[in-house]
Amino acid sequence: MEGGKAEKAMSNKSAGRFKIIDILLLAGVLLPLAAGILIKVLFIPAPEGIEISGAAIFFTIPLPLGGLPITESQVNSWIVIISALFMCLYITHGIRARVRTKRALVAEWIIEKTENLVLSNMGEYFAGFAPFICAMLALSGLSSLSTLIGLYPPTSDLNIVAGWAILVFILITYYKMKCGPIEYLKSFAQPVPLLAPLNVISEVATPISMAFRHYGNVLSGAVISLLLATALRGLSSLVLGGLPGILGDIPLFQVGIPAVLSIYFDIFSGCLQAFIFAMLTMLYVSGAFPIDTYRKRKEKKKIKKEKAKTVNGGN
C-alpha cells in the first residue's frame, strides 16, 4: 500500500513538472512576440495618415567597411525564429514511443507531409532535405503572418528574402559542383555553346527572381491592405460625417471588411508565397543536380579503387 502511494506521489510530481515545462515553453513562444510589440510601441512612432516605408533602423554598428544597420526586420526575424523554436519544443515535448497524444499526431503529420513533399519533388536522394524545407516553410510563413499582431513582416524586407535566396543559390551551386568543376563549367554550354552567355545570366537571375517574387508579393499585399483600410476610413467619414456627436466618428466601413481582406493578403497570400519559395527551392536544387552523371562518376571511382586494390594485392 505504501508502495502504491509512493508511485502515485511520483506520478503527480512528474505530471506537475511536465505542466511547468509546458508553461515555460509556451512562455518562450509568446514572450518574444510580446517583446516585439513592446519594442514597436516604444521606439517606432505611429504614422500619421498613409505612410509606406521600409523597416525602421534602431541603431548602426560601426564597421571598417561601413556601418551595419540593425533594423526592425532583423529583430522581427529573430523574434519569429525564437518563437518557432519554442513552438517546436512545445509540440515535441512529452512525445514517447507507443504513446499517441495530440501533439504527437501534429508532429507526425508535419513530418509526413514535409517528407512526402520532398520525396515527390526531389526524389530519394534528397530525402534529408525535409528538415530544411520544413524550417523554410515555417520561417517564411510565420514571418508573413507576424503582421497580424502588428509587427513589420520580415518578408517585406528585400534584404531578408535575398539572404534566403542566396542560401538557395549556394545549395544549387554546391550540387552542380558535386560532379566536379569541369562538369559544372560544361553545363553552361548546354545544349549548345552559343547559349553559354544566356545560361550564365540565367544562373545569376535565379536568386534574384526568387527574392523579388517573394518580397514583391508580400509587400504588395501589405500596401493594398493599408490603402484599402485608409480608403474605407475616408468612406466612413464621408457617409457618417454628418451625424451628430460620436456617431460621425465611427469608422463603420472599417469594421469587418479589412479583416476579410486580411484573410487573403496576410494569411492566404503569405502562406502561399512560403509554399512557392519552398517549391522553387526544391525544384532548382534537384534540377541542378546531374544525378546520373554523379552516379556514373562514383561508379568509375569505385572501379578504379578496386583495380588499385587488386594491383596492390598482386604485388
C-alpha positions as CSV (number, residue, x, y, z in Angstrom):
1,M,0.0,0.0,0.0
2,E,2.9,2.3,0.8
3,G,4.5,1.4,-2.5
4,G,1.3,2.4,-4.3
5,K,1.2,5.8,-2.5
6,A,4.8,6.4,-3.4
7,E,4.2,5.6,-7.1
8,K,1.2,7.9,-7.1
9,A,3.2,10.7,-5.5
10,M,6.0,10.3,-8.0
11,S,3.4,10.3,-10.9
12,N,1.8,13.5,-9.5
13,K,5.3,15.1,-9.2
14,S,6.1,14.1,-12.8
15,A,2.9,15.5,-14.1
16,G,3.5,18.7,-12.2
17,R,7.0,19.0,-13.7
18,F,5.6,18.3,-17.1
19,K,3.0,21.1,-16.8
20,I,5.6,23.6,-15.6
21,I,7.9,22.8,-18.6
22,D,4.8,23.2,-20.9
23,I,4.1,26.6,-19.4
24,L,7.7,27.7,-19.8
25,L,7.8,26.6,-23.4
26,L,4.5,28.4,-24.2
27,A,6.1,31.5,-22.5
28,G,9.0,31.1,-24.8
29,V,6.6,31.2,-27.7
30,L,4.6,34.3,-26.6
31,L,7.2,36.4,-24.8
32,P,9.3,37.2,-27.9
33,L,6.1,38.3,-29.8
34,A,5.1,40.5,-26.8
35,A,8.6,41.9,-26.7
36,G,8.4,42.7,-30.5
37,I,5.1,44.6,-30.0
38,L,6.5,46.5,-27.0
39,I,9.6,47.5,-29.0
40,K,7.4,48.8,-31.8
41,V,5.2,50.8,-29.4
42,L,8.2,52.3,-27.5
43,F,10.7,53.0,-30.3
44,I,8.7,53.4,-33.6
45,P,6.4,56.4,-33.8
46,A,2.9,55.8,-35.1
47,P,2.4,57.1,-38.7
48,E,0.1,59.9,-39.4
49,G,-2.2,59.1,-42.3
50,I,-0.8,56.9,-45.1
51,E,2.9,56.1,-44.8
52,I,4.5,53.3,-46.7
53,S,8.2,52.9,-45.7
54,G,10.7,50.3,-45.1
55,A,11.8,48.7,-41.9
56,A,12.8,51.1,-39.1
57,I,16.5,51.3,-38.2
58,F,17.1,51.0,-34.5
59,F,20.9,51.6,-34.5
60,T,24.0,51.1,-36.6
61,I,27.1,49.0,-35.6
62,P,30.2,50.8,-36.9
63,L,32.4,48.5,-39.1
64,P,35.7,49.1,-41.0
65,L,33.9,48.9,-44.4
66,G,30.7,50.8,-43.3
67,G,28.0,50.6,-40.7
68,L,25.8,47.6,-40.1
69,P,22.3,48.8,-39.5
70,I,20.1,46.8,-37.1
71,T,16.6,47.1,-38.5
72,E,13.1,46.2,-37.5
73,S,13.0,43.3,-40.0
74,Q,16.2,41.7,-38.5
75,V,14.8,42.0,-34.9
76,N,11.5,40.6,-36.0
77,S,13.2,37.7,-37.9
78,W,14.9,36.7,-34.6
79,I,11.6,37.0,-32.8
80,V,10.0,34.6,-35.3
81,I,12.9,32.2,-35.1
82,I,12.8,32.1,-31.3
83,S,9.0,31.7,-31.2
84,A,9.2,28.9,-33.8
85,L,11.9,27.1,-31.9
86,F,9.9,27.1,-28.6
87,M,6.8,26.1,-30.6
88,C,8.7,23.1,-31.9
89,L,9.9,22.2,-28.4
90,Y,6.3,22.5,-27.1
91,I,4.9,20.3,-29.8
92,T,7.6,17.6,-29.3
93,H,7.6,17.8,-25.5
94,G,6.5,14.6,-24.0
95,I,6.4,12.5,-27.2
96,R,7.2,8.9,-26.3
97,A,7.2,5.7,-28.3
98,R,3.8,3.9,-28.2
99,V,2.1,7.0,-26.7
100,R,-0.4,8.6,-29.1
101,T,-1.1,12.2,-28.0
102,K,-2.5,15.1,-29.9
103,R,0.9,16.7,-30.0
104,A,2.5,13.5,-31.4
105,L,-0.2,13.4,-34.1
106,V,0.5,17.0,-35.1
107,A,4.3,16.4,-35.2
108,E,3.8,13.2,-37.2
109,W,1.5,15.0,-39.6
110,I,4.0,17.8,-40.2
111,I,6.9,15.4,-40.7
112,E,5.0,13.1,-43.0
113,K,3.6,15.9,-45.2
114,T,7.1,17.5,-45.5
115,E,8.8,14.2,-46.3
116,N,6.2,13.4,-48.9
117,L,6.6,16.8,-50.4
118,V,10.3,16.5,-50.6
119,L,10.3,12.9,-52.0
120,S,7.7,13.8,-54.7
121,N,9.6,16.8,-55.9
122,M,13.2,16.0,-55.3
123,G,13.5,12.2,-55.1
124,E,15.0,9.7,-52.7
125,Y,18.5,11.2,-52.9
126,F,17.3,14.4,-51.3
127,A,15.2,12.8,-48.5
128,G,17.4,14.5,-45.9
129,F,16.2,17.9,-47.2
130,A,12.9,17.5,-45.3
131,P,14.0,19.4,-42.1
132,F,15.4,22.3,-44.2
133,I,12.3,22.6,-46.3
134,C,10.1,22.4,-43.2
135,A,12.2,25.2,-41.5
136,M,11.9,27.3,-44.6
137,L,8.1,26.9,-44.8
138,A,7.8,27.8,-41.1
139,L,10.1,30.8,-41.1
140,S,8.6,32.3,-44.3
141,G,5.0,31.6,-43.3
142,L,5.3,32.8,-39.7
143,S,7.3,35.9,-40.8
144,S,4.4,36.9,-43.1
145,L,1.8,36.1,-40.5
146,S,3.6,38.3,-37.9
147,T,1.8,41.3,-39.5
148,L,-1.5,40.0,-37.9
149,I,-0.2,41.1,-34.5
150,G,1.1,44.5,-35.7
151,L,4.8,43.5,-36.4
152,Y,6.6,44.5,-39.5
153,P,6.8,41.3,-41.6
154,P,10.4,40.4,-42.3
155,T,9.3,39.0,-45.7
156,S,8.5,42.6,-46.7
157,D,12.2,43.4,-46.5
158,L,14.2,42.5,-49.6
159,N,17.4,42.1,-47.6
160,I,15.9,39.3,-45.6
161,V,14.4,37.4,-48.5
162,A,17.6,38.0,-50.6
163,G,19.6,36.3,-47.8
164,W,17.3,33.2,-48.2
165,A,17.7,33.3,-52.0
166,I,21.5,33.5,-51.7
167,L,21.5,30.4,-49.4
168,V,19.4,28.5,-52.0
169,F,21.9,29.7,-54.8
170,I,24.8,28.3,-52.7
171,L,23.0,25.0,-52.5
172,I,22.3,24.9,-56.2
173,T,26.0,25.6,-57.0
174,Y,27.1,23.0,-54.5
175,Y,25.1,20.2,-56.1
176,K,26.1,21.3,-59.5
177,M,29.8,21.1,-58.4
178,K,29.4,17.6,-57.0
179,C,30.4,16.2,-60.4
180,G,33.5,18.4,-60.5
181,P,34.3,21.9,-61.7
182,I,34.8,20.8,-65.3
183,E,31.3,19.3,-65.5
184,Y,29.9,22.5,-63.8
185,L,31.5,24.7,-66.5
186,K,30.3,22.3,-69.2
187,S,26.7,22.8,-68.0
188,F,26.8,26.4,-69.2
189,A,27.4,25.2,-72.8
190,Q,24.3,23.0,-72.8
191,P,22.6,22.4,-75.2
192,V,24.9,24.4,-77.5
193,P,27.9,26.5,-76.6
194,L,26.3,29.6,-78.2
195,L,23.8,29.7,-75.3
196,A,26.6,30.0,-72.7
197,P,26.1,33.8,-72.0
198,L,22.4,33.2,-71.6
199,N,23.0,30.3,-69.2
200,V,25.3,32.5,-67.1
201,I,22.7,35.2,-66.9
202,S,20.0,32.6,-66.0
203,E,22.3,31.3,-63.2
204,V,22.6,34.7,-61.7
205,A,19.0,35.6,-62.2
206,T,17.7,32.6,-60.2
207,P,18.3,34.0,-56.7
208,I,17.3,37.5,-57.9
209,S,13.9,36.3,-59.2
210,M,13.2,34.2,-56.1
211,A,13.9,37.1,-53.8
212,F,11.9,39.7,-55.8
213,R,9.0,37.3,-56.3
214,H,8.6,36.6,-52.6
215,Y,9.3,40.1,-51.4
216,G,7.1,41.8,-54.0
217,N,4.1,39.6,-53.4
218,V,4.2,40.1,-49.6
219,L,4.9,43.8,-49.8
220,S,2.2,44.4,-52.4
221,G,-0.4,42.7,-50.2
222,A,0.6,44.9,-47.2
223,V,0.4,48.0,-49.3
224,I,-3.0,47.1,-50.8
225,S,-4.4,46.3,-47.3
226,L,-3.2,49.7,-46.0
227,L,-4.6,51.6,-48.9
228,L,-8.0,49.9,-48.7
229,A,-8.2,50.4,-44.9
230,T,-7.4,54.1,-45.3
231,A,-10.0,54.4,-48.1
232,L,-12.7,52.7,-46.0
233,R,-11.9,55.1,-43.2
234,G,-12.4,58.0,-45.6
235,L,-15.6,56.5,-46.9
236,S,-16.9,56.1,-43.3
237,S,-16.1,59.8,-42.6
238,L,-17.9,60.8,-45.9
239,V,-21.1,58.8,-45.2
240,L,-21.4,59.3,-41.5
241,G,-19.6,62.6,-41.0
242,G,-22.9,64.5,-40.9
243,L,-24.2,62.6,-37.9
244,P,-24.1,64.4,-34.6
245,G,-21.5,63.7,-31.8
246,I,-19.6,60.5,-31.7
247,L,-21.7,58.8,-34.3
248,G,-19.9,60.8,-37.0
249,D,-16.5,59.4,-35.9
250,I,-17.5,55.8,-36.1
251,P,-15.4,54.1,-38.8
252,L,-18.3,51.8,-39.8
253,F,-16.8,50.5,-43.1
254,Q,-13.5,49.6,-41.3
255,V,-15.4,47.1,-39.2
256,G,-15.1,43.6,-40.7
257,I,-14.1,44.4,-44.3
258,P,-10.3,44.8,-43.6
259,A,-10.4,41.6,-41.6
260,V,-11.9,39.7,-44.6
261,L,-9.2,41.3,-46.9
262,S,-6.6,40.3,-44.4
263,I,-7.6,36.6,-44.8
264,Y,-6.3,36.8,-48.3
265,F,-3.5,39.3,-48.3
266,D,-2.0,38.4,-44.9
267,I,-2.9,34.7,-44.3
268,F,-3.5,33.1,-47.7
269,S,-1.0,35.1,-49.7
270,G,1.7,34.8,-47.0
271,C,1.4,31.1,-46.7
272,L,1.1,30.7,-50.5
273,Q,4.4,32.6,-51.0
274,A,6.1,30.4,-48.4
275,F,5.0,27.3,-50.3
276,I,6.1,28.7,-53.6
277,F,9.5,29.7,-52.3
278,A,9.9,26.2,-50.8
279,M,8.8,24.6,-54.1
280,L,11.2,26.7,-56.2
281,T,14.0,25.7,-53.8
282,M,13.3,22.0,-54.2
283,L,12.9,22.2,-58.0
284,Y,16.0,24.4,-58.5
285,V,18.3,22.3,-56.3
286,S,17.1,18.9,-57.5
287,G,17.0,20.1,-61.1
288,A,20.6,21.4,-60.9
289,F,22.0,18.1,-59.7
290,P,23.0,15.8,-62.6
291,I,22.4,12.7,-60.6
292,D,23.0,10.2,-63.5
293,T,26.4,11.8,-64.2
294,Y,27.2,11.8,-60.5
295,R,26.4,8.1,-60.1
296,K,28.5,7.2,-63.2
297,R,31.4,9.2,-61.7
298,K,31.1,7.4,-58.4
299,E,30.9,4.1,-60.2
300,K,34.1,4.9,-62.1
301,K,35.9,5.9,-58.9
302,K,34.8,2.7,-57.3
303,I,36.1,0.6,-60.2
304,K,39.4,2.4,-60.1
305,K,39.8,1.8,-56.4
306,E,39.0,-1.9,-56.8
307,K,41.6,-2.2,-59.6
308,A,44.1,-0.3,-57.5
309,K,43.5,-2.8,-54.6
310,T,43.8,-5.7,-57.0
311,V,47.1,-4.4,-58.3
312,N,48.5,-3.7,-54.9
313,G,47.3,-7.1,-53.6
314,G,49.0,-8.8,-56.6
315,N,52.3,-7.1,-55.8
